[in-house]
Amino acid sequence: MPSAAAHGAGLKRFAIGGVSATGTVRHDGDRVRTLMTRHDAVVGTLQDYYAAFNTLEVGAVLPYFHQPSLLLGAQGAFAAPTADALTIAVSAVIDSLRGRGFGRSELIVRRVEFLSAGISVVSGIAVRYKVDGEKLERVGVTYVLHRVDGRWKIAVLIVHDPMDAALAESERQAV
């Protein structure tokens, strides 16, 4: 539900589903409804992606990625121009996690921002658990999603320190 301050014209900050967003809000609320619909679609896509990833089946994960896509992390940047290249990267991640006893992961969404009608940036924390339910690790994640043929797809996936995501959000709220 947007805050009372969000009902004026111009650029406003408001919360949708516990996630802060920034956008232009008109008195009639059309923009709020549009942002809520896009917000739900983007977050829903990532929830579905996490469910697919939790199967540890590469074939279940690939449809959630745009081609080309870019993966960034501590090991560097990996450009995946094709499904074959993406398969190599996703397989390596899944094999590494499986070797560490990975059972599942959950996404805690910290921020959803729309750069345009078809581009969204989502930041959060991926909480990974072992098969026995013990917490394995927390990693910061930032996704750039692109809307293609009516579907949101991951174009860029950035894995980073989870504290960076929390600090960035607290700095944004302080402004």
Buried (B, 14 or more C-beta within 10 A) or exposed (E): EBEEEBBEEEEBBBEBEEBBBBBEBEEEEEBBEEBBEBBEBBBEBBEBBBEBBBEBEBEBBBEBBBBEBBBBBEEEEBEBEEBEBBBEBBEEBBEEBEEEEBBBBEBEBBBBBBEEEEBBBBBBBBBBBBEEEEEBBBBBBBBBBBBEEEEBBBBBBBBBEBEEBBEBBEEBEEE
